[in-house]
Amino acid sequence: MKIELNDDQLLCLQVCLQNAPTPYDIAKKDIKNSIVDMVGEPPKIEVEPLRMPKYDLTRFGIHD
């Protein structure tokens, strides 16, 4: 069986495979890994982490 996927559909499938929980009976058979081997892993996106905001909470008795 051959299935044709466009780029958006392939990316959706790759991300869903990485994020979806695998039922125990399927995980034992290593089915998910064989599918990931066929379609590949989603691309890693590097983003700058969010900075923690600084709040003055001393009026509530909270100090650094």
C-alpha positions in Angstrom: 0.0 0.0 0.0 1.4 3.4 -0.9 -0.1 6.6 0.4 0.8 10.0 -1.0 1.0 12.9 1.5 1.7 16.6 0.9 4.1 18.4 3.2 1.4 19.7 5.6 -0.2 16.2 5.9 3.2 14.6 6.5 4.1 17.2 9.2 0.8 16.6 10.9 1.4 12.8 10.9 4.9 13.2 12.3 3.8 15.6 15.1 0.8 13.4 16.0 3.0 10.3 16.3 5.4 12.1 18.7 2.7 13.6 20.9 0.0 10.8 21.0 0.1 8.2 23.8 0.6 4.7 22.6 -1.6 1.9 24.0 0.3 -0.7 26.0 -0.4 -3.6 23.7 0.8 -1.6 20.6 3.9 -0.3 22.4 5.0 -3.8 23.2 4.9 -4.7 19.4 7.1 -1.7 18.5 4.6 -0.6 15.8 4.9 3.1 16.5 8.6 3.1 16.0 8.3 1.3 12.7 5.8 4.0 11.5 8.2 6.7 12.7 11.0 5.0 10.7 8.8 5.3 7.6 7.6 8.9 7.9 10.4 10.4 9.9 10.5 12.6 12.9 9.1 16.2 12.9 11.7 19.0 12.4 13.1 20.5 15.6 12.2 24.1 16.0 14.7 26.2 18.0 13.1 29.2 19.7 14.3 31.6 22.4 12.9 30.7 25.8 10.5 33.1 27.4 12.0 35.3 30.1 10.5 35.2 33.5 8.8 38.5 34.4 10.0 40.3 37.5 7.3 41.4 40.0 7.8 43.4 43.2 6.0 41.2 45.8 7.6 42.7 48.9 4.3 44.4 49.9 2.9 40.8 50.3 5.9 39.8 52.4 7.6 37.8 49.6 11.3 38.5 49.2 13.9 37.1 46.8 
